[in-house]
Amino acid sequence: MWGLGVAEADITNFGTASDGQAVQHITLRAGGLTVSVLTWGAVVQDVRLAGADWPLTLGSPDLAAYEGPMEYFGAVVGPVANRIGGARAEIGGRLCRFPANEGKTLLHGGKRGTQVRHWDVVAAGVDFVTLRLALAGGDQGFPGNRVITASYRVTAPASLTLELTATSDAETLMNLANHSYWNLDGTGVMAGHRLRVAADTYTPAREGLLPTGERRAVHDAFDLRAGRVIDGTEGYDHNFCLADGVRPLTGVAELTGRAGVRLRIATTEPGFQVYDGAFLNIPDHPGHGGVCYSRHQGMALEAQHWPDTPNQCGFPPITLAPGATYRQKTRWCFSRR
């Protein structure tokens, strides 16, 4: 479904998915930033900054990669990002069970999460696109007929803003996240990047990378308040606690590459998942420039709510009531020294 302003947009064919449906590639431009978005998974497929002759995010020219091992790369994951322990949760007084896809855990909404769906183009122009996805009640075990929108906009000098909304006709859970992997040097490793995260606490993880329920003060490698040069030994796949709930758009993190490209991130979300890419291993699909991605080649910085929230007392809730609107905004601002 194509809507307002599409005639002005730079939309090309990216390929045909295994289900026979076409996937579109939308190029957004403003100032010194060019961003490529796919209708498959609402994926941020490529990000380019003027003066930096390399991709700033991991991605692929191959649609089959996104249908396979790169299903999370750049995608909007959900309807519940991160993990739900035991693949079950109580919603509206009823126990709901979900199809586990990571041992006994539900990860990023399951095998048929938002990241492996066709999204419709609702509106598009030279610097923006709005995508829409409808999910039926009971899909992947979640109640409610839901409508999700993802609006990407590029603004000068070099910013990308994502606004996510969702509605439901029944009480449900909603926690969306963009799952881009960043490498600001365009090299084979993240080592040497400097990461700063404005969080005083984080949620320690137990077996299965599920939170223990504790909120612990940051320390050692997990104290990123003043910034830390990453060497790949830190073992990050943890939620950093930014706030106790949704708040106005606030600067929360900064990533700087050795080549001088800097990424500043602002979000409305109370959590920030940092994953160091320790298990990346994509030998059979080319990434940008024909490179096959491997361990620690990119870092995922995911603004979202905290993991396993339905099963953790005291975590900010992710319940979406019928008639209410879920809203999230995240902004990535790029610059060069």
C-alpha positions as CSV (number, residue, x, y, z in Angstrom):
1,M,0.0,0.0,0.0
2,W,1.5,3.3,-1.1
3,G,0.3,6.6,0.1
4,L,1.1,10.3,0.4
5,G,4.1,11.8,-1.4
6,V,5.4,8.5,-2.7
7,A,5.9,10.0,-6.2
8,E,8.6,12.2,-4.7
9,A,10.4,9.4,-2.9
10,D,13.4,7.4,-4.1
11,I,11.9,3.9,-4.1
12,T,13.4,1.0,-6.0
13,N,13.0,-2.8,-5.9
14,F,15.3,-4.6,-3.5
15,G,14.2,-8.1,-4.4
16,T,11.5,-10.7,-4.1
17,A,11.1,-12.5,-0.7
18,S,10.6,-16.2,-0.5
19,D,6.9,-15.7,-0.2
20,G,6.8,-14.1,-3.6
21,Q,6.2,-10.5,-2.4
22,A,8.3,-7.7,-3.6
23,V,10.5,-5.8,-1.1
24,Q,11.1,-2.1,-1.7
25,H,14.3,0.0,-0.9
26,I,13.7,3.6,0.1
27,T,16.6,6.1,0.0
28,L,16.3,9.2,2.4
29,R,18.6,12.2,2.1
30,A,19.1,15.5,3.9
31,G,22.2,17.5,4.7
32,G,25.2,15.1,4.7
33,L,23.3,12.0,5.6
34,T,21.9,9.2,3.3
35,V,19.9,6.4,4.8
36,S,18.4,3.3,3.1
37,V,15.3,1.7,4.5
38,L,13.6,-1.6,3.5
39,T,9.9,-2.5,3.6
40,W,11.1,-5.9,4.9
41,G,11.3,-5.6,8.7
42,A,11.4,-1.8,8.5
43,V,15.2,-2.4,8.2
44,V,17.7,0.4,8.2
45,Q,19.8,-1.2,5.5
46,D,22.6,1.4,5.1
47,V,23.8,4.7,6.6
48,R,26.3,7.0,4.8
49,L,27.8,10.2,6.1
50,A,29.4,12.7,3.7
51,G,33.2,12.7,4.1
52,A,33.2,9.1,5.4
53,D,33.6,6.7,2.5
54,W,32.2,3.6,4.3
55,P,28.9,2.3,5.7
56,L,28.3,3.1,9.3
57,T,25.9,0.2,10.0
58,L,26.1,-3.5,9.2
59,G,23.8,-4.5,6.4
60,S,23.6,-6.5,3.2
61,P,22.6,-6.1,-0.5
62,D,21.1,-9.6,-0.3
63,L,17.5,-9.9,0.7
64,A,18.1,-13.6,1.5
65,A,20.4,-12.5,4.3
66,Y,17.6,-10.6,6.0
67,E,15.3,-13.6,5.7
68,G,18.0,-15.7,7.2
69,P,20.9,-15.1,9.7
70,M,20.7,-11.3,9.5
71,E,17.0,-11.1,10.5
72,Y,17.7,-8.6,13.3
73,F,20.2,-6.3,11.4
74,G,18.7,-2.8,11.3
75,A,15.2,-4.1,11.8
76,V,12.4,-3.0,14.1
77,V,12.1,-6.0,16.4
78,G,9.0,-6.8,18.4
79,P,6.2,-6.7,19.2
80,V,8.2,-7.3,22.4
81,A,11.9,-6.7,21.9
82,N,14.5,-8.6,24.0
83,R,13.6,-11.6,26.1
84,I,10.5,-13.0,27.9
85,G,11.6,-15.9,30.2
86,G,9.7,-19.1,29.8
87,A,8.0,-17.7,26.7
88,R,5.0,-16.8,28.8
89,A,3.4,-13.8,30.5
90,E,0.2,-12.8,32.2
91,I,-1.8,-10.3,30.1
92,G,-5.1,-8.9,31.3
93,G,-5.3,-11.6,34.0
94,R,-4.7,-14.4,31.5
95,L,-1.6,-16.5,31.0
96,C,-0.4,-16.2,27.5
97,R,2.2,-18.6,26.0
98,F,4.4,-17.8,23.1
99,P,6.4,-20.0,20.6
100,A,9.9,-20.0,22.1
101,N,12.7,-19.3,19.7
102,E,15.8,-19.3,22.0
103,G,15.7,-22.4,24.1
104,K,12.7,-21.9,26.4
105,T,12.8,-18.1,25.9
106,L,10.9,-15.8,23.6
107,L,13.4,-13.4,21.9
108,H,12.4,-10.3,19.9
109,G,8.8,-11.5,19.4
110,G,9.6,-14.9,18.1
111,K,10.3,-16.5,14.7
112,R,7.6,-14.4,13.1
113,G,8.4,-11.1,14.8
114,T,8.0,-7.7,13.2
115,Q,11.6,-8.0,11.8
116,V,10.5,-10.7,9.3
117,R,7.3,-9.1,8.1
118,H,6.4,-7.0,5.0
119,W,5.6,-3.4,6.1
120,D,3.5,-1.2,3.8
121,V,4.6,2.3,2.7
122,V,2.0,4.7,4.0
123,A,3.8,7.9,3.1
124,A,7.3,8.8,1.7
125,G,9.3,11.7,0.4
126,V,12.9,12.6,-0.2
127,D,13.8,12.7,3.4
128,F,11.1,10.5,5.2
129,V,9.2,7.3,5.0
130,T,6.3,6.0,7.1
131,L,5.8,2.2,7.2
132,R,2.8,0.3,8.6
133,L,2.3,-3.2,9.9
134,A,-0.9,-4.9,11.1
135,L,-0.7,-7.9,13.4
136,A,-3.8,-10.0,14.1
137,G,-4.9,-11.0,17.6
138,G,-3.3,-14.2,18.6
139,D,-0.4,-13.8,16.2
140,Q,2.7,-15.4,18.0
141,G,0.4,-15.7,21.1
142,F,-0.1,-12.0,21.7
143,P,-3.7,-10.7,22.2
144,G,-5.1,-7.7,20.3
145,N,-5.4,-6.7,16.7
146,R,-2.5,-4.3,16.5
147,V,-1.4,-1.6,14.1
148,I,2.3,-0.5,14.3
149,T,3.9,2.4,12.4
150,A,7.6,3.2,11.9
151,S,8.4,6.7,10.6
152,Y,12.0,7.4,9.6
153,R,13.1,11.0,8.9
154,V,16.5,12.4,7.9
155,T,17.3,16.0,8.8
156,A,20.3,18.3,8.2
157,P,23.0,18.4,9.1
158,A,23.1,14.6,9.7
159,S,20.4,13.2,11.9
160,L,18.0,10.2,11.6
161,T,14.9,10.1,13.8
162,L,12.7,7.0,14.2
163,E,9.1,7.4,15.7
164,L,7.3,4.3,16.5
165,T,3.6,4.0,17.4
166,A,1.2,1.1,18.1
167,T,-2.4,0.6,19.0
168,S,-4.4,-2.4,20.0
169,D,-8.1,-3.3,20.5
170,A,-7.2,-5.5,23.5
171,E,-4.8,-5.4,26.3
172,T,-1.4,-6.6,25.1
173,L,2.4,-6.1,25.4
174,M,4.4,-3.7,23.3
175,N,8.1,-3.0,23.4
176,L,9.6,-2.2,20.0
177,A,13.3,-1.5,19.3
178,N,15.5,-0.7,16.3
179,H,18.3,-3.4,16.2
180,S,21.0,-1.7,14.1
181,Y,24.6,-2.8,14.4
182,W,27.0,0.1,14.3
183,N,30.6,0.2,13.3
184,L,31.7,3.8,12.7
185,D,35.1,2.8,11.2
186,G,33.8,0.4,8.5
187,T,36.4,-2.1,9.6
188,G,36.3,-5.7,10.8
189,V,36.2,-5.1,14.5
190,M,34.7,-2.7,17.0
191,A,37.8,-2.5,19.1
192,G,39.0,1.0,19.6
193,H,35.5,2.6,19.5
194,R,34.7,4.7,22.6
195,L,31.3,4.2,24.1
196,R,29.5,6.4,26.7
197,V,26.1,5.5,28.2
198,A,24.4,7.8,30.8
199,A,23.2,5.1,33.1
200,D,23.9,4.7,36.8
201,T,22.6,1.2,37.0
202,Y,22.1,-1.9,34.9
203,T,20.2,-5.2,35.1
204,P,22.6,-8.2,35.7
205,A,21.8,-11.3,33.7
206,R,21.6,-15.0,34.7
207,E,21.6,-18.1,32.6
208,G,19.9,-17.5,29.3
209,L,20.7,-13.8,29.4
210,L,17.5,-13.2,31.4
211,P,17.7,-10.5,34.1
212,T,18.0,-11.6,37.7
213,G,15.5,-8.9,38.8
214,E,18.2,-6.9,40.5
215,R,19.1,-3.3,39.6
216,R,22.9,-3.0,40.2
217,A,25.1,0.1,40.3
218,V,27.4,0.2,37.2
219,H,31.0,-0.8,37.9
220,D,34.2,-1.7,36.1
221,A,33.5,-2.3,32.4
222,F,29.8,-1.6,33.0
223,D,30.5,2.0,34.2
224,L,30.2,3.8,30.9
225,R,29.2,7.2,32.2
226,A,32.6,8.8,31.4
227,G,33.1,6.7,28.3
228,R,35.3,3.6,27.7
229,V,37.4,2.4,24.8
230,I,36.0,-1.0,23.8
231,D,38.4,-3.9,23.4
232,G,35.9,-6.8,22.9
233,T,36.5,-8.4,26.3
234,E,33.7,-6.7,28.2
235,G,30.9,-9.2,27.5
236,Y,28.1,-6.8,26.9
237,D,24.6,-8.1,26.3
238,H,22.9,-6.2,29.1
239,N,20.2,-3.6,29.7
240,F,21.4,-0.2,31.0
241,C,18.7,1.6,33.1
242,L,18.3,5.1,31.8
243,A,15.1,6.0,33.6
244,D,12.1,4.5,35.5
245,G,9.7,5.1,32.6
246,V,9.2,6.9,29.3
247,R,10.3,10.5,29.3
248,P,11.0,13.3,26.8
249,L,13.6,12.8,24.2
250,T,16.9,12.7,26.1
251,G,20.5,12.3,25.1
252,V,21.7,8.9,26.5
253,A,24.7,7.6,24.6
254,E,27.7,8.4,22.4
255,L,29.8,6.1,20.2
256,T,33.0,7.4,18.6
257,G,35.1,5.5,16.1
258,R,38.9,5.7,15.7
259,A,38.4,7.4,12.3
260,G,36.6,10.3,14.0
261,V,33.0,9.6,13.2
262,R,30.7,10.2,16.2
263,L,27.2,9.0,16.8
264,R,25.1,10.6,19.5
265,I,21.8,8.8,20.5
266,A,18.8,10.3,22.2
267,T,15.6,8.4,23.1
268,T,12.4,8.5,25.1
269,E,12.9,4.9,26.3
270,P,13.9,3.9,29.9
271,G,16.3,1.1,28.8
272,F,19.3,0.7,26.5
273,Q,20.5,-2.7,25.5
274,V,24.2,-2.9,24.6
275,Y,25.2,-6.0,22.7
276,D,28.8,-6.3,21.6
277,G,28.2,-8.7,18.7
278,A,30.2,-11.5,20.3
279,F,28.1,-14.2,18.5
280,L,28.0,-12.6,15.1
281,N,28.9,-15.2,12.4
282,I,27.5,-14.7,8.9
283,P,29.8,-16.7,6.6
284,D,27.3,-17.4,3.8
285,H,25.9,-13.9,3.0
286,P,27.8,-10.8,2.0
287,G,27.5,-7.6,3.9
288,H,28.4,-4.2,2.6
289,G,31.4,-4.3,0.3
290,G,31.1,-8.1,0.0
291,V,32.4,-8.6,3.6
292,C,31.1,-11.5,5.6
293,Y,30.5,-10.4,9.1
294,S,32.1,-12.1,12.1
295,R,32.5,-11.7,15.9
296,H,32.6,-8.1,17.3
297,Q,32.3,-6.5,13.9
298,G,29.3,-4.4,15.0
299,M,27.7,-3.2,18.2
300,A,23.9,-3.1,18.7
301,L,22.7,-0.2,20.8
302,E,18.9,-0.7,21.3
303,A,16.7,1.9,23.0
304,Q,13.8,0.0,24.5
305,H,12.1,-1.0,27.8
306,W,13.9,-3.5,30.1
307,P,14.0,-7.2,29.3
308,D,11.6,-9.8,30.7
309,T,9.5,-7.0,32.1
310,P,6.2,-9.1,32.4
311,N,8.0,-11.5,34.8
312,Q,10.0,-8.9,36.8
313,C,8.3,-6.9,39.6
314,G,9.4,-3.3,39.7
315,F,10.5,-3.1,36.0
316,P,8.7,-0.3,34.0
317,P,5.6,-1.9,32.5
318,I,5.1,-2.6,28.8
319,T,1.3,-3.1,28.9
320,L,-0.6,-1.4,26.1
321,A,-4.3,-0.9,26.9
322,P,-7.0,-0.9,24.3
323,G,-7.5,2.6,23.0
324,A,-4.1,3.8,24.2
325,T,-1.2,4.6,21.9
326,Y,2.3,3.3,22.4
327,R,4.9,5.9,21.4
328,Q,8.7,5.8,21.1
329,K,11.2,8.2,19.6
330,T,14.9,7.6,19.0
331,R,17.3,9.9,17.3
332,W,20.8,9.2,15.9
333,C,23.0,12.3,15.2
334,F,26.2,11.8,13.2
335,S,29.3,14.0,12.9
336,R,33.0,13.9,12.1
337,R,35.9,15.4,13.9
